[in-house]
């Protein structure tokens, strides 16, 4: 059995982030719609448990959480799965932090279901390069990729 963990799909962005990136909330909500489509397809195709880590904040309306379980923290997810896939907001930041908190070697990040923070880059983010990375496609499911940049 596998799990997919959606990190911090918050309804509202941090105020200080919106000062620096006024369009950030618009971007996250658009990405939330994209993510929601794929979460629905994944749930239909695979025997998978989906978790939504809310970190104590409301989840965005663009994501339908009825196909999974909302938890406040990574510690609320049982360590019973063969593999833990992570996605959501933001790559190299909260996603990687939650993956490290889980502390399970059978885990990785789904790159195309994760949004990078506007001031970050793929090349300069050692946290991205130091984990197992995957791409999701409807045809193949979760495919491991080499992100050593």
Secondary structure as the mmCIF struct_conf table of DSSP 4:
data_model
#
loop_
_struct_conf.conf_type_id
_struct_conf.id
_struct_conf.beg_label_comp_id
_struct_conf.beg_label_asym_id
_struct_conf.beg_label_seq_id
_struct_conf.end_label_comp_id
_struct_conf.end_label_asym_id
_struct_conf.end_label_seq_id
STRN STRN1 UNK A 2 UNK A 7
STRN STRN2 UNK A 10 UNK A 10
BEND BEND1 UNK A 11 UNK A 12
HELX_RH_AL_P HELX_RH_AL_P1 UNK A 15 UNK A 20
TURN_TY1_P TURN_TY1_P1 UNK A 22 UNK A 23
HELX_RH_AL_P HELX_RH_AL_P2 UNK A 24 UNK A 45
BEND BEND2 UNK A 46 UNK A 46
STRN STRN3 UNK A 48 UNK A 53
TURN_TY1_P TURN_TY1_P2 UNK A 55 UNK A 56
BEND BEND3 UNK A 57 UNK A 57
HELX_LH_PP_P HELX_LH_PP_P1 UNK A 58 UNK A 58
STRN STRN4 UNK A 59 UNK A 59
HELX_LH_PP_P HELX_LH_PP_P2 UNK A 60 UNK A 60
TURN_TY1_P TURN_TY1_P3 UNK A 61 UNK A 62
BEND BEND4 UNK A 63 UNK A 63
HELX_RH_3T_P HELX_RH_3T_P1 UNK A 65 UNK A 67
BEND BEND5 UNK A 68 UNK A 68
STRN STRN5 UNK A 69 UNK A 71
BEND BEND6 UNK A 72 UNK A 73
HELX_RH_3T_P HELX_RH_3T_P2 UNK A 74 UNK A 76
BEND BEND7 UNK A 77 UNK A 77
BEND BEND8 UNK A 79 UNK A 79
BEND BEND9 UNK A 82 UNK A 82
STRN STRN6 UNK A 83 UNK A 91
TURN_TY1_P TURN_TY1_P4 UNK A 92 UNK A 93
HELX_RH_AL_P HELX_RH_AL_P3 UNK A 94 UNK A 102
TURN_TY1_P TURN_TY1_P5 UNK A 103 UNK A 103
BEND BEND10 UNK A 105 UNK A 106
STRN STRN7 UNK A 107 UNK A 116
HELX_LH_PP_P HELX_LH_PP_P3 UNK A 117 UNK A 117
TURN_TY1_P TURN_TY1_P6 UNK A 118 UNK A 119
BEND BEND11 UNK A 122 UNK A 122
TURN_TY1_P TURN_TY1_P7 UNK A 123 UNK A 124
HELX_RH_AL_P HELX_RH_AL_P4 UNK A 126 UNK A 129
TURN_TY1_P TURN_TY1_P8 UNK A 130 UNK A 130
BEND BEND12 UNK A 131 UNK A 131
STRN STRN8 UNK A 132 UNK A 137
TURN_TY1_P TURN_TY1_P9 UNK A 138 UNK A 140
STRN STRN9 UNK A 141 UNK A 145
#
